[in-house]
Amino acid sequence: MTDPRTSADPSVRHPDARHMLVVSHTGRQASLDAATTVVTRLVEAGVVPVLLETERADVLAASGALQGEIGLLDGMDLSQLELVIVLGGDGTILRAAELVRDANVPLLGVNLGHVGFLAEAERDNLDEVLRRVLDRDYDVEERMTIEVEVWVDSEVVYRSWALNEATVEKASRERMLEVVIEVNGRPLSSFGCDGVVLSTPTGSTAYAFSGGGPVVWPNMDAMLVVPLAAHALFARPLVVAPTSVLAVEVLERTHGSGVLFCDGRRTHFLPPGARVVARRSDTPVRLARLQRGLFTDRLVRKFNLPVAGWRGPADA
């Protein structure tokens, strides 16, 4: 018997209703509690919350006597979505971006993890977040993404994309990966390494940052190349133009193989001779913003940077 509170196609019952996708990690109690709060509040406001099937089952079980329609993402027309509310850390936000990759819908992250650099708010501010979401009181900014291809024997064998980064890494811990880096069709340097990160400005505070790369303001158009534990005289991080085409070739002399990771979520095996080509994608990710402050302030807050003693510019 179909649960009257749910529908695989929410538009059948409420064609003019607002629909918001809620993405969480309901296997964790804190995330489940937050998801239940958000879904309940949306239903009370006349908004149709949309969930993945497994997460919907967990939320319904936790909410008890919740009365109202809850839509299913599977089979839904993504153009109906007004917003994606993401409850979790950066990994959950990346998962949500993957779910709505083909839709022009913004994501708003509420951090339940650690740093949560992509998130816009913290769990303690959830009530205020929901008020502003319901009032449509937020801005939307676009973040550059990269599209990635894997070539083997002059043939494209895999395609993917990334918001943060695509990384070429060694598949075996005991083996060094032998690569050559290429920019705009010209070889730049070859070396043995643990891997190479091809990053967007958004990803400059993620894996590329851990690998010693620079922090790049997200409103800049650029791509980064960050070698990981490279055994070479020249293996500095690079910042190149957004029109550049980057390539990392796994050399035939590599003993073993490599692995491509896109945002740490999508993987593909790289045999010796494989080429990973990355360029700017025509499809950005849209992030909803509640705070209109500077990126500098976000860096200070997220990384807890010391700024004690700062007096600011002198008055004119």
Secondary structure as UniProt FT lines:
FT   TURN            4..5
FT   STRAND          6..7
FT   HELIX           10..12
FT   TURN            15..16
FT   STRAND          19..23
FT   TURN            26..27
FT   HELIX           29..44
FT   TURN            45..46
FT   STRAND          48..51
FT   HELIX           53..63
FT   STRAND          70..72
FT   TURN            74..75
FT   HELIX           78..80
FT   STRAND          81..88
FT   HELIX           90..99
FT   TURN            100..102
FT   STRAND          107..111
FT   TURN            117..118
FT   STRAND          121..122
FT   HELIX           123..125
FT   HELIX           126..134
FT   TURN            135..136
FT   STRAND          139..143
FT   STRAND          146..152
FT   TURN            153..154
FT   STRAND          155..162
FT   STRAND          165..170
FT   TURN            173..174
FT   STRAND          177..183
FT   TURN            184..185
FT   STRAND          186..193
FT   STRAND          195..199
FT   HELIX           202..205
FT   HELIX           207..210
FT   TURN            211..212
FT   TURN            218..219
FT   STRAND          223..228
FT   STRAND          238..240
FT   TURN            242..243
FT   STRAND          246..250
FT   TURN            252..253
FT   STRAND          258..262
FT   TURN            263..265
FT   STRAND          266..270
FT   TURN            272..273
FT   STRAND          275..280
FT   STRAND          285..289
FT   HELIX           295..303
FT   TURN            308..309
//
